[in-house]
Amino acid sequence: MPDKNDIAGKRFAELARIIDVLRSPDGCPWDRARTKEDIINYFLEEVFEAVEALTDSSPEAAKEELGDVLMEVVFLTQFYEEAGDFHLAEVVEGINRKMKERHPHVFRKNKLAGLTAETVRENWLEKKLKEKKRTSVLEGLPKRAPALLYAFFLGQRAAGCGFDWPGPEEALSKVKEEITELEKSIKKGKKDEVAEELGDVFFSLANVSRLLGLNPEIILKKASRKFESRFKKVEQKLFRAGKKVQDCSLEELDRLWEEVKKEDGQNGRKRKKSRPEKK
């Protein structure tokens, strides 16, 4: 039976050759005209689409979107190869070496027994500090990450050193404390203070999310999409009645909003009932 990794390697090599051909003089005019900046934008778009597919529990969608991300990685590497900086093989070789070096307890002959997941993580962080010659465990975080996600990453790094709340309940108490501070600053009417306290609320909520095993960026995106879906349904109801949102009172909009929420809840229950029972 063929080894699945050998098959994957051949398919990956085929993808690399496809990108080579597309960027060649006889390749695709559109692909040849792309710049690294263009593909960076597509790469980010594909990463976000992949995250959505991965969190929507659709294996087929996840497979497709992960393939798109992989393609953009190969495409971006192509620019460096064309400039004579490095080849795709060096990228793969680099990550292979890094993974083996950071898992000596698995890949070395003299394996260490009795290691816990926490010990492995501590060793990993220590190795990264030495390799990157960093003076802080907080160095190396993606500065361009969305603010909520960056807060999540900060909490993760600090927690890796033991600087964390015991659990989500204690972190939630911090949120309540920050909300009290926010309320005081709002009463003062000082915008700078309000901004600072509101930022503290967001940061604290990111940590609650982390301690619950949830990514705040993902769950906020889902909440935003839920709002978007419900608002559009309100608009549809008004359209059928020959009205527009801006022509309605807040009371009427609230009533329609509650109708939509109730309908969504009923539809959700129907979907659950329609699922076959596990045997």
C-alpha positions as CSV (number, residue, x, y, z in Angstrom):
1,M,0.0,0.0,0.0
2,P,1.5,3.4,-1.0
3,D,2.7,5.6,1.8
4,K,0.3,8.6,2.2
5,N,3.2,11.0,2.9
6,D,4.9,9.9,-0.3
7,I,1.7,10.5,-2.3
8,A,1.4,13.9,-0.6
9,G,5.0,14.8,-1.5
10,K,4.3,14.0,-5.1
11,R,1.2,16.1,-5.2
12,F,3.0,19.0,-3.5
13,A,5.8,18.7,-6.1
14,E,3.2,18.9,-8.8
15,L,1.7,22.1,-7.2
16,A,5.2,23.6,-7.2
17,R,5.7,22.8,-10.9
18,I,2.2,24.3,-11.7
19,I,3.2,27.6,-10.1
20,D,6.6,27.4,-11.9
21,V,4.7,27.0,-15.3
22,L,2.2,29.8,-14.5
23,R,5.1,32.2,-13.7
24,S,7.2,31.2,-16.7
25,P,7.5,33.3,-19.9
26,D,5.0,31.0,-21.6
27,G,2.7,30.9,-18.6
28,C,-0.4,32.8,-17.6
29,P,-0.3,36.6,-18.2
30,W,-2.4,37.3,-15.1
31,D,-0.2,35.2,-12.8
32,R,3.0,36.7,-14.3
33,A,1.7,40.2,-13.6
34,R,1.1,39.5,-9.9
35,T,3.4,41.1,-7.3
36,K,4.3,39.8,-3.9
37,E,2.1,42.4,-2.4
38,D,-0.8,41.1,-4.5
39,I,-0.4,37.6,-3.3
40,I,0.0,38.6,0.3
41,N,-3.5,40.1,0.1
42,Y,-4.8,36.9,-1.5
43,F,-3.0,34.9,1.2
44,L,-4.6,36.7,4.0
45,E,-8.0,36.3,2.4
46,E,-7.5,32.6,1.9
47,V,-6.3,32.2,5.6
48,F,-9.5,33.8,6.8
49,E,-11.6,31.7,4.5
50,A,-9.8,28.6,5.8
51,V,-10.5,29.6,9.4
52,E,-14.2,29.9,8.6
53,A,-14.2,26.5,6.9
54,L,-12.3,24.9,9.8
55,T,-14.8,26.2,12.3
56,D,-17.9,25.4,10.3
57,S,-17.4,21.6,10.6
58,S,-17.4,21.0,6.9
59,P,-14.5,18.6,5.9
60,E,-15.0,19.3,2.2
61,A,-14.8,23.1,2.6
62,A,-11.8,22.7,5.0
63,K,-10.0,20.5,2.4
64,E,-10.6,23.1,-0.3
65,E,-9.6,26.1,1.7
66,L,-6.5,24.5,3.1
67,G,-5.4,23.7,-0.4
68,D,-5.9,27.4,-1.4
69,V,-3.7,28.5,1.6
70,L,-1.0,26.0,0.5
71,M,-1.1,27.3,-3.0
72,E,-0.6,30.9,-1.8
73,V,2.4,29.7,0.3
74,V,4.0,28.1,-2.8
75,F,3.2,31.2,-4.9
76,L,4.8,33.6,-2.3
77,T,7.9,31.4,-2.1
78,Q,8.1,31.6,-5.9
79,F,8.9,35.3,-5.7
80,Y,11.9,34.6,-3.5
81,E,13.1,31.9,-5.8
82,E,12.9,34.2,-8.8
83,A,15.0,36.8,-6.9
84,G,17.6,34.1,-6.1
85,D,17.0,34.3,-2.4
86,F,15.8,30.7,-1.6
87,H,13.9,27.8,-3.0
88,L,10.8,26.0,-1.9
89,A,12.9,23.0,-0.9
90,E,14.8,25.2,1.6
91,V,11.5,26.4,3.1
92,V,10.4,22.8,3.7
93,E,13.9,21.7,4.9
94,G,13.9,24.6,7.4
95,I,10.6,23.7,9.0
96,N,11.5,20.0,9.1
97,R,14.7,20.8,10.9
98,K,13.0,23.1,13.3
99,M,10.3,20.6,14.2
100,K,12.9,17.9,14.9
101,E,15.1,20.2,16.9
102,R,12.2,21.4,19.0
103,H,11.0,17.8,19.7
104,P,14.2,16.1,20.8
105,H,12.1,13.9,23.1
106,V,10.6,12.4,20.0
107,F,13.2,12.4,17.3
108,R,16.5,11.9,19.1
109,K,17.9,8.4,19.9
110,N,18.2,9.2,23.6
111,K,14.5,10.0,24.2
112,L,13.4,11.6,27.5
113,A,10.7,9.7,29.3
114,G,7.9,11.0,31.5
115,L,7.6,14.4,30.0
116,T,4.3,16.2,30.4
117,A,2.7,18.5,27.9
118,E,3.5,21.5,30.1
119,T,7.2,20.6,30.3
120,V,7.3,20.2,26.6
121,R,5.8,23.7,26.2
122,E,8.2,25.2,28.6
123,N,11.2,23.7,26.8
124,W,9.8,24.9,23.5
125,L,9.5,28.5,24.7
126,E,13.0,28.4,26.2
127,K,14.5,27.1,22.9
128,K,12.7,29.8,20.9
129,L,14.2,32.5,23.2
130,K,17.7,31.1,22.7
131,E,17.3,30.6,18.9
132,K,15.8,34.0,18.2
133,K,18.1,35.7,20.8
134,R,15.0,37.3,22.4
135,T,15.0,38.9,25.9
136,S,11.2,38.6,26.4
137,V,8.7,35.7,25.8
138,L,6.4,38.4,24.3
139,E,8.8,39.2,21.4
140,G,8.0,37.7,18.0
141,L,4.2,38.1,18.1
142,P,2.7,39.2,14.7
143,K,2.4,43.0,15.1
144,R,-0.1,43.2,12.2
145,A,-2.6,40.7,13.7
146,P,-6.0,42.1,14.5
147,A,-6.1,43.8,17.9
148,L,-8.4,41.2,19.5
149,L,-6.3,38.3,18.2
150,Y,-3.1,40.1,19.3
151,A,-4.5,40.3,22.9
152,F,-5.3,36.6,22.7
153,F,-1.7,35.9,21.7
154,L,-0.3,38.0,24.5
155,G,-2.4,36.2,27.0
156,Q,-1.2,32.8,25.6
157,R,2.5,33.8,25.9
158,A,2.2,35.2,29.4
159,A,0.2,32.1,30.5
160,G,3.0,29.9,29.2
161,C,5.2,31.4,31.9
162,G,2.6,30.9,34.6
163,F,1.3,34.5,34.6
164,D,-2.4,33.8,34.3
165,W,-5.8,33.5,36.1
166,P,-6.6,30.2,37.7
167,G,-9.6,29.9,35.4
168,P,-12.3,31.7,33.3
169,E,-14.3,32.7,36.4
170,E,-11.5,34.7,37.9
171,A,-10.8,36.3,34.5
172,L,-14.5,37.2,34.2
173,S,-14.3,38.9,37.6
174,K,-11.5,41.1,36.1
175,V,-13.9,42.0,33.2
176,K,-16.5,43.1,35.7
177,E,-13.9,45.2,37.5
178,E,-12.9,46.8,34.2
179,I,-16.6,47.5,33.3
180,T,-17.0,49.3,36.7
181,E,-13.9,51.4,35.8
182,L,-15.4,52.1,32.4
183,E,-18.7,53.3,33.8
184,K,-16.8,55.7,36.1
185,S,-14.8,57.1,33.2
186,I,-18.0,57.6,31.1
187,K,-19.5,59.6,33.9
188,K,-16.4,61.8,34.0
189,G,-16.9,62.5,30.2
190,K,-13.2,62.2,29.5
191,K,-12.8,60.5,26.1
192,D,-9.1,59.4,26.7
193,E,-10.0,57.7,29.9
194,V,-13.0,56.0,28.3
195,A,-10.9,54.7,25.5
196,E,-8.3,53.3,27.9
197,E,-10.9,51.6,30.1
198,L,-12.8,50.2,27.1
199,G,-9.5,48.8,25.8
200,D,-9.0,47.1,29.2
201,V,-12.4,45.6,28.9
202,F,-11.7,44.1,25.5
203,F,-8.3,42.8,26.6
204,S,-9.9,41.2,29.7
205,L,-12.6,39.6,27.5
206,A,-9.9,38.2,25.2
207,N,-8.4,36.4,28.2
208,V,-11.8,35.0,29.4
209,S,-12.2,33.7,25.9
210,R,-8.8,32.1,25.9
211,L,-9.3,30.4,29.2
212,L,-12.6,29.0,27.9
213,G,-10.7,27.5,24.9
214,L,-12.3,29.9,22.5
215,N,-10.6,32.2,20.0
216,P,-12.1,35.7,20.4
217,E,-11.5,36.7,16.8
218,I,-13.5,33.7,15.6
219,I,-16.4,34.0,18.0
220,L,-16.7,37.7,17.4
221,K,-16.8,37.1,13.7
222,K,-19.6,34.6,14.2
223,A,-21.5,37.1,16.4
224,S,-21.1,39.8,13.8
225,R,-22.4,37.5,11.1
226,K,-25.4,36.6,13.2
227,F,-26.2,40.3,13.7
228,E,-25.7,40.8,9.9
229,S,-28.0,37.9,9.1
230,R,-30.8,39.1,11.4
231,F,-30.6,42.7,10.4
232,K,-31.0,41.6,6.7
233,K,-34.0,39.6,7.7
234,V,-35.5,42.7,9.3
235,E,-34.8,44.6,6.1
236,Q,-36.6,41.9,4.1
237,K,-39.7,42.0,6.3
238,L,-39.8,45.8,5.9
239,F,-39.3,45.5,2.1
240,R,-42.2,43.2,1.9
241,A,-44.3,45.8,3.8
242,G,-43.1,48.5,1.5
243,K,-40.9,50.2,4.1
244,K,-37.3,51.1,4.8
245,V,-35.3,50.8,8.0
246,Q,-34.8,54.6,8.2
247,D,-38.6,55.2,8.0
248,C,-39.3,53.1,11.1
249,S,-39.4,53.9,14.8
250,L,-37.0,52.2,17.2
251,E,-39.9,50.5,18.8
252,E,-41.0,48.9,15.5
253,L,-37.4,47.8,14.7
254,D,-37.1,46.3,18.1
255,R,-40.3,44.3,17.6
256,L,-39.2,43.0,14.2
257,W,-35.8,42.2,15.7
258,E,-37.4,40.0,18.4
259,E,-39.5,38.3,15.7
260,V,-36.4,37.4,13.7
261,K,-34.7,36.1,16.9
262,K,-37.7,33.9,17.7
263,E,-37.8,32.6,14.1
264,D,-34.0,31.8,14.2
265,G,-34.5,29.9,17.4
266,Q,-37.4,27.9,16.0
267,N,-35.4,27.1,12.8
268,G,-32.4,26.0,15.0
269,R,-34.6,23.6,16.9
270,K,-36.0,22.2,13.7
271,R,-32.5,21.6,12.3
272,K,-31.5,19.7,15.5
273,K,-34.7,17.5,15.3
274,S,-34.0,16.7,11.7
275,R,-30.6,15.1,12.5
276,P,-30.7,11.3,12.6
277,E,-30.1,9.9,16.0
278,K,-26.8,8.1,16.7
279,K,-27.0,4.4,17.1
